[in-house]
C-alpha cells in the first residue's frame, strides 16, 4: 500500500508538456498566472456557495484554454462549469485541485 501512495505522489509531480504556437510566447506567462488566480477565485466562490461566480469563471477559463491551445484546461473547466450549473459542490471540489495541479505542472514548448 505504501508503494501505491509513493507512485501516486510521483505521478502528481510529473510535468505536463504542452506545445503552443510560438506567436503566443509573450502572452503565455500572464495567461497561466491569470488562470491560477481564477482557480483561487473559484475556490473562494465555492466556499461561499456562489455557484454563479464559479460558473462564470470556469466558463471563461474553458474558452481561454482552447483559444491558447491548452485543451486540458478547457476539459477541466468544462466539468467545473457543468457542476456549477447543477450546484454540485462535490464535483467542483474533486476537479478544482486537479486543475490547479495541472497549471502548476505545465511546461510549455513553443513551436
GUDRENBA-352158 format. One record per atom (N, C-alpha, C): x, y, z; residue number from 1. Coordinates in Angstrom, 1 decimal. Atoms other than C-alpha are relative to their C-alpha. Layout:
<rs>
<<X, Y, Z>, NUM>,
...
</rs>
This chain:
<rs>
<<0.8, -1.2, 0.0>, 1>,
<<0.0, 0.0, 0.0>, 1>,
<<0.9, 1.3, 0.0>, 1>,
<<-0.9, -1.2, -0.1>, 2>,
<<2.9, 2.4, 0.8>, 2>,
<<0.5, 0.3, -1.4>, 2>,
<<-0.5, -0.2, 1.3>, 3>,
<<4.3, 1.8, -2.7>, 3>,
<<-1.0, 0.7, -0.9>, 3>,
<<1.0, -0.7, 0.8>, 4>,
<<1.0, 2.9, -4.3>, 4>,
<<-0.1, 1.4, 0.3>, 4>,
<<0.1, -1.4, -0.4>, 5>,
<<0.9, 6.1, -2.4>, 5>,
<<1.3, 0.8, -0.6>, 5>,
<<-1.3, -0.6, 0.5>, 6>,
<<4.6, 6.8, -3.4>, 6>,
<<-0.2, 0.2, -1.5>, 6>,
<<0.2, -0.1, 1.4>, 7>,
<<3.7, 6.2, -7.0>, 7>,
<<-1.0, 1.1, -0.4>, 7>,
<<1.0, -1.1, 0.3>, 8>,
<<0.7, 8.5, -6.9>, 8>,
<<0.6, 1.3, 0.3>, 8>,
<<-0.7, -1.2, -0.3>, 9>,
<<2.8, 11.2, -5.3>, 9>,
<<0.9, 0.4, -1.1>, 9>,
<<-1.0, -0.3, 1.1>, 10>,
<<5.4, 10.9, -8.0>, 10>,
<<-0.8, 0.4, -1.3>, 10>,
<<0.8, -0.3, 1.2>, 11>,
<<2.7, 11.0, -10.7>, 11>,
<<-0.6, 1.4, 0.1>, 11>,
<<0.6, -1.3, -0.1>, 12>,
<<1.1, 14.2, -9.4>, 12>,
<<1.1, 1.1, -0.2>, 12>,
<<-1.1, -1.0, 0.2>, 13>,
<<4.5, 15.9, -9.6>, 13>,
<<0.6, 0.0, -1.5>, 13>,
<<-0.5, 0.1, 1.4>, 14>,
<<5.1, 14.9, -13.3>, 14>,
<<-0.4, 1.3, -0.7>, 14>,
<<0.1, -1.2, 0.8>, 15>,
<<5.5, 17.7, -15.7>, 15>,
<<-1.0, -0.3, -1.2>, 15>,
<<0.9, 0.1, 1.1>, 16>,
<<2.7, 18.3, -18.3>, 16>,
<<0.6, 0.8, -1.1>, 16>,
<<-0.6, -0.7, 1.1>, 17>,
<<4.3, 19.3, -21.6>, 17>,
<<-1.1, 0.4, -1.0>, 17>,
<<1.0, -0.5, 0.9>, 18>,
<<2.1, 21.4, -23.9>, 18>,
<<0.7, 0.8, -1.1>, 18>,
<<-0.5, -0.7, 1.1>, 19>,
<<3.1, 22.6, -27.4>, 19>,
<<-0.9, 1.1, -0.4>, 19>,
<<0.8, -1.2, 0.3>, 20>,
<<2.0, 26.1, -28.2>, 20>,
<<0.6, 0.7, -1.1>, 20>,
<<-0.5, -0.9, 1.1>, 21>,
<<2.3, 28.3, -31.3>, 21>,
<<1.0, 1.0, 0.6>, 21>,
<<-1.0, -0.9, -0.5>, 22>,
<<5.4, 30.4, -30.8>, 22>,
<<-0.5, 1.5, 0.0>, 22>,
<<0.6, -1.4, 0.0>, 23>,
<<3.4, 33.6, -31.6>, 23>,
<<-0.7, 0.3, 1.3>, 23>,
<<0.7, -0.3, -1.3>, 24>,
<<1.7, 33.2, -28.2>, 24>,
<<1.1, 0.1, 1.1>, 24>,
<<-1.0, 0.0, -1.1>, 25>,
<<5.0, 33.1, -26.3>, 25>,
<<0.0, 1.2, 0.9>, 25>,
<<0.0, -1.2, -0.9>, 26>,
<<4.9, 36.7, -25.0>, 26>,
<<-1.3, 0.0, 1.0>, 26>,
<<1.3, -0.1, -0.7>, 27>,
<<1.3, 36.1, -23.7>, 27>,
<<-0.1, -1.1, 1.0>, 27>,
<<0.3, 1.2, -0.8>, 28>,
<<1.6, 32.7, -22.0>, 28>,
<<0.3, 0.2, 1.5>, 28>,
<<-0.2, -0.1, -1.4>, 29>,
<<3.2, 33.6, -18.7>, 29>,
<<-1.1, 0.7, 0.8>, 29>,
<<1.2, -0.7, -0.6>, 30>,
<<0.4, 36.1, -17.9>, 30>,
<<-1.2, -0.8, -0.1>, 30>,
<<1.2, 0.9, 0.2>, 31>,
<<-2.2, 33.7, -19.3>, 31>,
<<0.0, -1.0, 1.1>, 31>,
<<0.0, 1.0, -1.0>, 32>,
<<-1.1, 31.0, -16.9>, 32>,
<<-0.2, 0.6, 1.4>, 32>,
<<0.1, -0.7, -1.3>, 33>,
<<-0.8, 33.4, -14.0>, 33>,
<<-1.5, 0.4, 0.3>, 33>,
<<1.5, -0.4, -0.1>, 34>,
<<-4.4, 34.6, -14.6>, 34>,
<<-0.8, -1.2, 0.3>, 34>,
<<0.8, 1.2, -0.3>, 35>,
<<-5.7, 31.0, -14.7>, 35>,
<<0.2, -0.4, 1.4>, 35>,
<<-0.3, 0.4, -1.4>, 36>,
<<-4.0, 30.3, -11.3>, 36>,
<<-0.8, 0.9, 0.9>, 36>,
<<0.8, -0.9, -0.8>, 37>,
<<-5.7, 33.4, -9.9>, 37>,
<<-1.5, -0.4, -0.1>, 37>,
<<1.4, 0.5, 0.2>, 38>,
<<-9.0, 32.1, -11.3>, 38>,
<<-0.3, -1.2, 0.8>, 38>,
<<0.2, 1.2, -0.8>, 39>,
<<-8.6, 28.8, -9.6>, 39>,
<<-0.2, 0.4, 1.5>, 39>,
<<0.2, -0.5, -1.3>, 40>,
<<-8.2, 30.7, -6.3>, 40>,
<<-1.4, 0.7, 0.2>, 40>,
<<1.2, -0.7, 0.0>, 41>,
<<-11.2, 32.8, -7.1>, 41>,
<<-1.2, -1.0, 0.0>, 41>,
<<1.1, 1.1, 0.0>, 42>,
<<-13.3, 29.7, -7.9>, 42>,
<<-0.1, -0.7, 1.3>, 42>,
<<0.1, 0.7, -1.4>, 43>,
<<-12.3, 28.1, -4.6>, 43>,
<<-0.7, 1.0, 1.0>, 43>,
<<0.6, -1.0, -0.9>, 44>,
<<-13.3, 31.3, -2.8>, 44>,
<<-1.5, 0.1, -0.2>, 44>,
<<1.4, 0.0, 0.3>, 45>,
<<-16.6, 31.4, -4.6>, 45>,
<<-0.7, -1.3, 0.4>, 45>,
<<0.6, 1.3, -0.4>, 46>,
<<-17.2, 27.7, -3.9>, 46>,
<<-0.2, 0.0, 1.5>, 46>,
<<0.1, -0.1, -1.5>, 47>,
<<-16.5, 28.3, -0.2>, 47>,
<<-1.3, 0.8, 0.4>, 47>,
<<1.1, -0.9, -0.3>, 48>,
<<-19.2, 31.0, -0.3>, 48>,
<<-1.3, -0.6, -0.6>, 48>,
<<1.1, 0.6, 0.7>, 49>,
<<-21.5, 28.6, -2.3>, 49>,
<<-0.6, 0.9, -1.1>, 49>,
<<0.4, -0.9, 1.1>, 50>,
<<-21.6, 31.2, -5.1>, 50>,
<<0.3, -0.7, -1.3>, 50>,
<<-0.2, 0.8, 1.2>, 51>,
<<-22.1, 28.8, -7.9>, 51>,
<<-0.1, 0.8, -1.3>, 51>,
<<0.1, -0.8, 1.2>, 52>,
<<-22.9, 31.6, -10.4>, 52>,
<<1.4, 0.5, -0.3>, 52>,
<<-1.3, -0.4, 0.3>, 53>,
<<-19.4, 33.0, -10.0>, 53>,
<<0.9, -1.1, -0.4>, 53>,
<<-0.8, 1.2, 0.4>, 54>,
<<-17.9, 29.5, -10.2>, 54>,
<<-0.3, -0.3, -1.5>, 54>,
<<0.3, 0.3, 1.4>, 55>,
<<-19.8, 29.0, -13.4>, 55>,
<<0.6, 1.0, -1.0>, 55>,
<<-0.5, -1.1, 0.9>, 56>,
<<-18.8, 32.4, -14.9>, 56>,
<<1.5, -0.1, -0.2>, 56>,
<<-1.5, 0.1, 0.1>, 57>,
<<-15.1, 32.0, -14.1>, 57>,
<<0.4, -1.3, -0.8>, 57>,
<<-0.4, 1.2, 0.7>, 58>,
<<-14.9, 28.4, -15.3>, 58>,
<<-0.4, 0.0, -1.5>, 58>,
<<0.4, -0.1, 1.4>, 59>,
<<-16.8, 29.2, -18.5>, 59>,
<<1.0, 0.8, -0.7>, 59>,
<<-1.0, -0.8, 0.6>, 60>,
<<-14.3, 31.9, -19.3>, 60>,
<<1.3, -0.7, -0.1>, 60>,
<<-1.2, 0.8, 0.1>, 61>,
<<-11.4, 29.6, -18.5>, 61>,
<<-0.1, -1.1, -1.0>, 61>,
<<0.2, 1.1, 1.0>, 62>,
<<-12.9, 26.9, -20.7>, 62>,
<<0.3, 0.6, -1.4>, 62>,
<<-0.2, -0.6, 1.3>, 63>,
<<-12.9, 29.3, -23.7>, 63>,
<<1.5, 0.4, -0.2>, 63>,
<<-1.3, -0.5, 0.1>, 64>,
<<-9.5, 30.8, -22.9>, 64>,
<<1.0, -1.2, -0.2>, 64>,
<<-0.9, 1.1, 0.2>, 65>,
<<-7.8, 27.4, -22.6>, 65>,
<<0.0, -0.5, -1.4>, 65>,
<<0.0, 0.5, 1.4>, 66>,
<<-8.9, 26.3, -26.0>, 66>,
<<0.6, 1.0, -1.0>, 66>,
<<-0.5, -1.0, 0.9>, 67>,
<<-8.0, 29.6, -27.6>, 67>,
<<1.5, 0.0, 0.0>, 67>,
<<-1.5, 0.0, -0.1>, 68>,
<<-4.4, 29.3, -26.4>, 68>,
<<0.6, -1.4, -0.3>, 68>,
<<-0.5, 1.4, 0.3>, 69>,
<<-4.1, 25.5, -27.1>, 69>,
<<0.2, -0.8, 1.2>, 69>,
<<-0.1, 0.8, -1.2>, 70>,
<<-4.4, 24.3, -23.5>, 70>,
<<-1.3, -0.8, 0.1>, 70>,
<<1.2, 0.8, 0.0>, 71>,
<<-7.0, 21.6, -24.1>, 71>,
<<-0.4, -0.6, 1.3>, 71>,
<<0.4, 0.6, -1.3>, 72>,
<<-6.8, 20.1, -20.6>, 72>,
<<-0.6, 1.1, 0.9>, 72>,
<<0.7, -1.1, -0.7>, 73>,
<<-7.7, 23.5, -19.1>, 73>,
<<-1.4, 0.0, -0.4>, 73>,
<<1.3, 0.0, 0.5>, 74>,
<<-10.7, 23.5, -21.3>, 74>,
<<-0.9, -1.2, 0.5>, 74>,
<<0.7, 1.2, -0.4>, 75>,
<<-11.7, 20.0, -20.4>, 75>,
<<-0.4, 0.1, 1.5>, 75>,
<<0.2, -0.1, -1.5>, 76>,
<<-11.4, 20.5, -16.6>, 76>,
<<-1.0, 1.2, 0.3>, 76>,
<<0.9, -1.1, -0.3>, 77>,
<<-13.1, 23.9, -16.7>, 77>,
<<-1.4, -0.3, -0.5>, 77>,
<<1.3, 0.4, 0.5>, 78>,
<<-16.0, 22.5, -18.7>, 78>,
<<-0.7, -0.9, 1.1>, 78>,
<<0.6, 0.9, -1.0>, 79>,
<<-16.6, 19.8, -16.0>, 79>,
<<-0.4, 0.9, 1.2>, 79>,
<<0.3, -0.9, -1.1>, 80>,
<<-16.4, 22.5, -13.3>, 80>,
<<-1.2, 0.9, -0.3>, 80>,
<<1.1, -0.9, 0.5>, 81>,
<<-18.8, 24.8, -15.3>, 81>,
<<-1.3, -0.8, 0.1>, 81>,
<<1.2, 0.8, -0.1>, 82>,
<<-21.4, 22.0, -15.6>, 82>,
<<-0.4, -0.3, 1.4>, 82>,
<<0.3, 0.3, -1.4>, 83>,
<<-21.1, 21.1, -11.9>, 83>,
<<-0.5, 1.3, 0.7>, 83>,
<<0.5, -1.2, -0.6>, 84>,
<<-21.6, 24.8, -11.0>, 84>,
<<-1.5, 0.2, -0.4>, 84>,
<<1.4, -0.2, 0.4>, 85>,
<<-24.8, 24.9, -13.1>, 85>,
<<-0.9, -0.9, 0.8>, 85>,
<<0.8, 0.9, -0.7>, 86>,
<<-26.0, 21.9, -11.1>, 86>,
<<0.2, 0.2, 1.6>, 86>,
<<-0.4, -0.3, -1.4>, 87>,
<<-24.7, 23.4, -7.8>, 87>,
<<0.6, -1.3, 0.7>, 87>,
<<-0.6, 1.3, -0.5>, 88>,
<<-22.7, 20.2, -7.4>, 88>,
<<1.4, 0.3, 0.6>, 88>,
<<-1.3, -0.4, -0.7>, 89>,
<<-20.0, 21.3, -4.9>, 89>,
<<1.0, -1.2, 0.0>, 89>,
<<-0.9, 1.2, -0.1>, 90>,
<<-18.6, 17.7, -4.6>, 90>,
<<0.8, -0.2, -1.3>, 90>,
<<-0.7, 0.2, 1.3>, 91>,
<<-17.7, 17.5, -8.3>, 91>,
<<1.0, 1.2, -0.2>, 91>,
<<-1.0, -1.1, 0.1>, 92>,
<<-16.1, 21.0, -8.2>, 92>,
<<1.2, -0.2, 0.9>, 92>,
<<-1.1, 0.3, -1.0>, 93>,
<<-14.1, 20.1, -5.1>, 93>,
<<0.9, -1.1, -0.5>, 93>,
<<-0.8, 1.1, 0.6>, 94>,
<<-12.9, 17.0, -6.9>, 94>,
<<0.9, 0.5, -1.1>, 94>,
<<-0.7, -0.4, 1.2>, 95>,
<<-11.8, 18.7, -10.1>, 95>,
<<0.8, 1.2, 0.1>, 95>,
<<-0.7, -1.3, -0.1>, 96>,
<<-10.6, 22.1, -9.0>, 96>,
<<1.5, -0.2, 0.4>, 96>,
<<-1.4, 0.3, -0.3>, 97>,
<<-7.4, 20.7, -7.3>, 97>,
<<0.7, -0.6, -1.2>, 97>,
<<-0.7, 0.6, 1.2>, 98>,
<<-6.7, 18.7, -10.5>, 98>,
<<0.4, 1.1, -0.9>, 98>,
<<-0.3, -1.1, 0.9>, 99>,
<<-6.9, 21.9, -12.5>, 99>,
<<1.1, 0.9, 0.6>, 99>,
<<-1.1, -0.8, -0.6>, 100>,
<<-4.7, 23.8, -10.0>, 100>,
<<1.3, -0.7, -0.2>, 100>,
<<-1.2, 0.8, 0.1>, 101>,
<<-2.2, 21.0, -10.0>, 101>,
<<0.6, 0.0, -1.5>, 101>,
<<-0.4, -0.1, 1.4>, 102>,
<<-2.2, 20.9, -13.8>, 102>,
<<0.7, 1.3, -0.4>, 102>,
<<-0.6, -1.3, 0.3>, 103>,
<<-1.5, 24.6, -14.0>, 103>,
<<1.5, 0.1, 0.6>, 103>,
<<-1.3, 0.0, -0.7>, 104>,
<<1.5, 24.1, -11.6>, 104>,
<<1.0, -0.8, -0.7>, 104>,
<<-1.0, 1.0, 0.6>, 105>,
<<3.0, 21.3, -13.7>, 105>,
<<0.2, 0.3, -1.5>, 105>,
<<-0.1, -0.2, 1.4>, 106>,
<<2.7, 22.8, -17.2>, 106>,
<<1.5, 0.4, -0.4>, 106>,
<<-1.2, -0.5, 0.6>, 107>,
<<5.9, 23.1, -19.2>, 107>,
<<-0.4, 0.2, -1.5>, 107>,
<<0.4, -0.4, 1.4>, 108>,
<<5.3, 25.0, -22.5>, 108>,
<<1.2, -0.1, -0.9>, 108>,
<<-0.9, 0.0, 1.1>, 109>,
<<7.2, 24.2, -25.6>, 109>,
<<-0.6, 0.8, -1.2>, 109>,
<<0.5, -0.8, 1.0>, 110>,
<<6.9, 26.8, -28.3>, 110>,
<<0.5, -0.5, -1.4>, 110>,
<<-0.4, 0.5, 1.3>, 111>,
<<6.8, 25.7, -31.9>, 111>,
<<-0.2, 1.0, -1.1>, 111>,
</rs>
